[in-house]
Amino acid sequence: MLAESGPNLIPIVVIAVLVAGFAGYFIVRGRSRGGTAPTDITDAEIARASVPETVIDSFPEVAAPVETIVEPAPAMGRVRSVFAGAISKITGAGKISEETWEELEEALLRADVGVKISDELLNVLRAEAKSGALQSPEAAIDRLRGLMLERIVGSERELNMLPDEANSPNVWMFVGVNGVGKTTSIGKVAAQRIALGNKVLLAAGDTFRAAAAEQLATWADRAGAEFVRGAEGADPSSVVFDAVESAAAKNVELVLADTAGRLHTKSNLMEELAKVRRVAEKGRGRVSEVLLVIDATTGQNGLVQAREFALATAVTGVILTKLDGSAKGGIVFAIETELGIPVKLVGLGEKIGDLIAFDPEQYIAALFAN
């Protein structure tokens, strides 16, 4: 058609296309460079962000408002659906039978509650049904709900902040294997603590992955936190030590320390992690939390991770990420009952406000909702 319109039309079309392309480029670039970033920035956007390779000392202390999630239950849909199908079959049968226990066992195992805990729960139910204490499927479901809640209610889930001492900041270490969401969890915790009025410094203790420091720097910028990083490949302990000293000098109350992801089976790396903790407390810092970040989709492997990290660093709490996208949230029961480590925070999405305090009652209610 262009050929039929004559040769003079071709240059006009080409010029129009080029103008449109350049206009689009500058519009996008202007958006990326100008203005304040929204507080609902996602993990994916943070990962794509870049900062200069030079050391960044600090960012302006501007508190970013944190989006509050009131109802986490709908975000646990995949966990809930595992039980919903079993509950429908059990209650539809009209009476307790061997099939009742088979359905419940399958649901518990599919949710990754674990063989040991599942057996313990079902043994109680079987005994009570045999004695006549449970006479209907509905009663068995209600009793199971109560037993599961008993196992996880009452744990201390507050994030520990030691009383204020002059020039002696609290240190929260974040540990875990690669890819579980440590860095983004730190960024979200930083934004939330700053919104609560704390002064926060982020320490880029993962010195083996350049992208980790850049990602953390971007979170610090967005949250309005101080930031300390070291040279690539530097001793992580020295970076955390410098961060604590910097925080003390600036009257910063809380240091959030990132650490390199490591396999829990590598004893030398776990010893290095223990060293980071020792060094953090040699100066003016006080380690009041060691938070193990676990990907909920890993299921029972998370229990193995928790056990090994607890031996190396005296883990005080767990952050369970990606709970909204997992049918294996039952790992909560294994971690808390077998290891005595409370789940303190759960990740239910990518936004800053999607990392919330774990509420046992809401979790159980979501698990058994029809």
Secondary structure, 3 states (H helix, E strand, C coil): CHHHHCCCHHHHHHHHHHHHHHHHHHHHHHHHHCCCCCCCCCHHHHHHCCCCCCCCCCCCCCCCCCCCCCCCHHHHHHHHHHHHHHHHHHHHHCCCCHHHHHHHHHHHHHCCCCHHHHHHHHHHHHHHHHHCCCCCHHHHHHHHHHHHHHHHCCCCCCCCCCCCCCCCCEEEEEECCCCCCHHHHHHHHHHHHHHCCCCEEEEECCCCCHHHHHHHHHHHHHHCCEEEECCCCCCHHHHHHHHHHHHHHCCCCEEEECCCCCCCCCHHHHHHHHHHHHHHCCCCCEEEEEEEEEEHHHCCHHHHHHHHHHHHHCCCEEEEECHHHCCCCCHHHHHHHHCCCCEEEEECCCCHHHEEECCHHHHHHHHHCC
